[in-house]
Amino acid sequence: MGIGEAKTNFSELVRRAEAGEEIVVRRGREPVARIVPVRRSGVTGFGSMKGEIRIGRDFDAPLEDFAEYE
């Protein structure tokens, strides 16, 4: 699809991308851009990883390699 046509039909192209289609935009015969659907992650916000991360009991224990800096 050419740039002019893409500009005229942008809302329609966004709708098609939301439906999963990838649209290639050309300048003349040269492809210059793609309109693609955004991949949404399953993470929705604060607290969404609750229960998935564990911190070891020795997390804040001094490290032997850094004893000289204490």
Backbone torsions as a table, in degrees:
resi	resn	phi	psi	omega
1	MET	NA	135.8	178.4
2	GLY	-75.4	162.0	-178.0
3	ILE	-60.5	-44.9	-179.8
4	GLY	-59.9	-45.6	178.8
5	GLU	-64.5	-40.5	178.6
6	ALA	-63.5	-40.2	179.3
7	LYS	-63.1	-43.3	-179.3
8	THR	-66.7	-35.3	-174.1
9	ASN	-111.2	27.5	-173.1
10	PHE	-56.5	-46.0	-179.5
11	SER	-58.6	-41.3	178.4
12	GLU	-65.8	-39.5	179.3
13	LEU	-65.3	-38.8	177.3
14	VAL	-64.2	-42.2	177.5
15	ARG	-60.1	-43.2	179.4
16	ARG	-65.7	-39.4	177.6
17	ALA	-64.4	-41.8	177.3
18	GLU	-58.7	-30.5	180.0
19	ALA	-81.2	-2.2	175.5
20	GLY	110.1	-3.9	-178.2
21	GLU	-81.1	148.5	173.5
22	GLU	-108.2	125.2	-178.1
23	ILE	-111.0	129.3	177.9
24	VAL	-99.8	129.6	179.5
25	VAL	-105.7	135.1	-177.7
26	ARG	-115.7	152.0	166.3
27	ARG	-112.0	108.5	-170.7
28	GLY	67.1	-123.2	178.4
29	ARG	-99.7	-4.9	-174.9
30	GLU	-89.9	119.8	174.3
31	PRO	-64.4	130.9	-177.9
32	VAL	-125.2	-16.3	-177.5
33	ALA	-158.6	161.0	174.8
34	ARG	-129.2	142.3	170.2
35	ILE	-108.9	117.2	-174.2
36	VAL	-130.1	156.4	176.6
37	PRO	-68.8	146.4	176.0
38	VAL	-80.6	130.7	176.0
39	ARG	-82.9	123.1	-179.2
40	ARG	-93.4	134.7	177.2
41	SER	-84.8	163.0	178.6
42	GLY	-79.4	-11.7	-179.2
43	VAL	-76.7	126.1	-174.9
44	THR	-109.6	-12.2	178.8
45	GLY	156.4	-166.7	-177.1
46	PHE	-54.9	129.7	177.7
47	GLY	88.2	-2.4	-176.0
48	SER	-71.8	-14.6	178.2
49	MET	-101.9	12.9	-178.5
50	LYS	-55.3	129.5	179.5
51	GLY	85.7	-4.6	-177.4
52	GLU	-97.4	-19.7	-176.1
53	ILE	-114.9	133.7	178.6
54	ARG	-119.5	136.5	176.7
55	ILE	-111.6	125.6	-177.6
56	GLY	-64.3	154.2	179.9
57	ARG	-61.7	-28.8	-177.9
58	ASP	-95.5	18.8	-176.6
59	PHE	-51.0	-45.2	-176.8
60	ASP	-102.8	17.6	177.2
61	ALA	-71.1	146.3	178.8
62	PRO	-60.4	143.0	178.6
63	LEU	-92.1	134.3	-178.4
64	GLU	-59.2	-38.7	-177.8
65	ASP	-64.7	-18.5	-176.5
66	PHE	-110.5	15.0	-177.6
67	ALA	-57.2	-37.2	-178.5
68	GLU	-67.5	-16.6	-179.6
69	TYR	-91.6	-7.0	-178.1
70	GLU	-78.7	NA	NA
